[in-house]
């Protein structure tokens, strides 16, 4: 079943904060563990934008991170990670090197520069401040849709957004997903109200419409954004979290398996023009009884959570002046 909030913060030891600028149509989202968390990453898109990613590979020295940042703004948005790092340093957090502490803040960005927002920020992009504000807003509850890193996200036919979901497994372990959906392709089956993620839906969390029957003739047609020939213009960036005790290598495998959920919820996915990326974090509060068998269950849960979170991000998006595409609610909420 889903956790009590149906958010990634159902995973004990995690908080999430959003900050956005409505005129800018962009923002940042911070995942803040109470204590440094084991983390890794899997990148399956061809056009990622990242900061402090190499250290997440299992063979690298640093085991844990102090925060994860998702941001809009394309490469300008990487400044959000610097803002979070600076704020964490003020709070005395970070990897200890003698008397010095260096906060470890891996960051991923999406391209939302052509979404109708005012990007005339002059000589200083606002993302450092947005990152700090998102960190200061971190808590157990947060808004979905057009908030944080999903404030100005789009897909091929509908506005994207920030989504989240969780599940509590029979063995007591919790898995959660957080995603900013800015895909080259579509989260819906053709141009219908039905989400590709429908088989994984719980408690009508994105409308309860199931899959269309019969499937429309154009269901698997490849419709993408008009700017799809611009590498880096499309990205779905996500994080999976669990309270299970994982090694860095196990976190890597969890991130890899979670990408199946991205492919289940978006068509097409993992293209050369997307920057599809999934972080995986462990807050390390529950030991796995059967490491290999439990990892299979964790990976499946991560994939299903991510698929659900993607649909929820699109479902909860809200309209704003100058949007290049409609929201799901504007397009389909009046249908039977």
N, C-alpha and C positions, 0 to 999 in steps of 0.2 A: 504494500500500500504506500501511497505518498506520505511524506512527512507532514507534520501539523501545519507548516506554512507553505508547503510545496515549493520551497526555495532552497538554494544551495546552503543557506544558513541553517537548515535543519541538521547539517553535519556539525556535531558539537565542536566548539573551538574556532568557529569562523564567523566573521562579520563582513558585510558588503556595504560600500558607500557609493553614491552617485553624485555627480555634479554636471550640469549642462548649462549652456547659454542658448536661449531660444532664438535670439537673433542670428547667432552663429550657426544654429542647427547642428551642434556637435557637442561632445562632452567626454567625460572619462568615468570609468568604473574601477573601483579598487576592491580586491579581495584581501582581507586582513586577518591572518590567523592570530589567535591569542598568543601563541608561541611559534617560533620558527617551524615551518612545515617542510617535510621531505617533498621534493617536486621534480618533475621531469616534463618533457614536451614531445609532441610528434607534429611535424609539419608536412602536410600532404598536398598543399596548394603550390602553384608555381610562382607566385608573386607575393611572398610574405614581407612584412615590415616589422622589425623586431629590435629589442634591446636586451642585453644580458641573457642571451639564449644558449650560447655554447656551453656555459657552465652547468646547464641542466642535464647534459648527457651523463649517463651513468659512470663513465670513466673519469669524470672531472672531480676535483677535490671538494668543492663546496657541496654539502649534502642538503642544506635547507635554505628556504627563502623567507624573507620577512613580509613580503606582499607580492601580489600579482596585479598588474595594471592592464586594462583594456581601454583603448582610446580611439576616438575619431581623429581626423586631421591629417591622414596619411603620415608621411615622415615628420611633419611638424608636431604631430601628436606624441611622438616619442618623448617630448619634453615633459609629458605628464608623469612618466616614470622618474624623471629627475626631481619633480616637485614632491612626489611621494617619498623619494629617498631623503631629500632634505628635511622633510617633516619628521620622518622616522628617526633621523639622526638627532633632531632636537629632543625627541622622546627617549633617547638613549638606547635605541635598538640597533642591531646590526651584527655582522660577523666580526668577531674579536681578532684583531691583529695587534698584539701587545696592548698598549693603552688606548688604541684607536678602535672604533667600531664603524664598520662599513655596511649599511643596510643593503641587502640583496633584493632587487626589485625588477624581475623580468617583466618586460612590457611588449605588448603586441598592438598594432594599430590597424585601422581600416580606412579606406578611401571614401570620404564624404564631402569632397571639395566642390562637387558639382550638383549639390542637392537644393540649391535655391537660397541657402543661408548667406549672410554677409561675412565673407572671408577677408575683408579689407582691414586686417589687424596691424598693418604698418610694419615696423621693424621688429616687433616682439609678438610672437604667437601666444595665445592665452593658455596654452595647455599645461604649463607648469603650475599656474594658479588653479586650474581646474583639477589637477591631480591632488594638490594639497586640500582643496575643498572637499573632494570625494573622500579622501582619507578621514578628514575631520567629521564627515557625515556617516561614517561606518557604524552599522548597527545590525540587529537581527532581522529587521524588516526593511524592504526597499521596493521601489516602484519598478514595474515592467513596462515594456513598450518604448515610447519615445523619451527615454531617460538615459542618463549616463552615456556610455559609449554607443548606445543605440539611438541617441537623440535624432540623428539625421540619416540613419541607415536606410537603404532601399534594396529591393530585389528587382527582378526583371519586370514584374507586373504590379507589385504592391510595395507599400512602404515596409521596411524592415523594423527592427527594434531589439530591445534587450529582453531576453527570455531566461527563465529559470525553472527548474523542476527538481523533485527529490523522490527517493524511494527508500523504504525501510525493509531490509531483507529479513527472511525468516530467522537467520542466525543473529539478528540484532544489530548488524552493521548498517550504517546509513550511507547512501551515495547521493550526491547532488550535482547538478549541472548549471552553469551560467554561460550565456552566449550572447554576442552581439551579431545580429544577422544582417549582412550586407552583401548578399550573394549575387553572383553573375546570373544565376538561373532563378527558378521559381520554387517556393515552398508549397504551392498549391498544385493540384492535378489539373494541368492545362489552365484555363481561365475560369475554373469553377471555384466554389467556396470550400471545396474539400482539400484537406491537407494530406500530403504524402505521409506524414507521421501518424495518420489516423489509427493504424493498428496498435499503436503503443499508448493511445490516449487513456487517461484515468479521470473518472468523475467529470466528464464533459468539460475538461479544463480549457479546451479551445473549440467549444461549440457542440461537440458530440455528433457531428454529421457523418462520421465514418468515411469510407471510400465511395465514390460514385458507382452506381450500377444502372446501366452498363458503363464501362469506362469510356470517356469521350475519345473520339477518333484522334484528337491532337494531344492526348495525354503525354506521350513521350516525344512529341516534337521538341526540338531544342530551340526554345525562345530565350533570348538573353537581353541584357541591357543594350541600349543603342550605343553606349560608349564602350562596349565590350572588347573592342580592339585595343583598348588602352591597358597595358599591363599594369597591375597594381590598383586598378580602379574598383576591385571587388574582393571582399574578404569576409569570411565568417570566422570569428575568433572566439574561442571558448575555453572554459576550464571545467574539469571534473574534480570533485573532491570526495574524500571518504574519511571516516574515522578509523578505518582498518589500519593496522600497522603494516607499512609497506617499505621495502627497500627502494632505493632510487631506480634500480632495474625493473622492479615490479611496477613502480609508478610509470615508467616508460611504456611498459606493455599495456597498462591501463589506458594511457593516452592513445596508443595505437588502436586498441579495440574500440575506444569511444568514437573514433572517426567513422565506424560503421553507422552510427546514429546520424551523423552529418549526411552520409550518403543516402540514408533512408528517408531523410526529411527534405532534401534539396535535389532538384534535377535541372541541369547536371551539377555535379560537385567535383571538387579536386581538379579543376581545369588549370591550364597554364596561366590563366588570367585571374584566378582566385588566389588569395593568400591563406587558405584554410589551415588553421592551427588549433591544436588542443593542448592546454596545460593539464597536468594531473598533480593533485596535492593529497598528501596524507597527514592528518592531524595526529595519527598514531595513538589512538585511545583504546582500540580493541584488537587483540591478536587473532590472526587467522588460525583456525583449528587444523585445516587441511590446505596447505598453501596452494598447491596446484589446482585442486578442485574448486576451492573458494575463489581463486583468481578468474576462473571461467565464469562463475556467477557474477563477480564484480564487474568484469568486462562487459558482459551482456547488460547488466543494470546500467552501467555508464553509457552504453550506446543508446539504450531506450530512453534514459533521462535526457540525453542530449537531443534526440529527435523530438521529444515532447517540448523541451525548452525552446527549440527553434520555432515550432509552431506557435507557442505562447508569445514569443517575441513579436511575431508578425500579427497575431490575433489582437494584441493589446496596443498596437501602435495608434497614435492619435494624429489627427490632421493639423497642419500648420500652413499658413499662407505661403504660396510659392512652391509647394511640394511638386516634384516632377511626376509622381505617381500617386494614386489614391491609397488610402488605408484599407485593410480588410473590412473594418467596420463600416466605412463609407460605401464600399462596393457591395457588401453582402449581408449586412445586418438586417435588412428589411426583407430578405428572402425567407420563405416559409420555414 
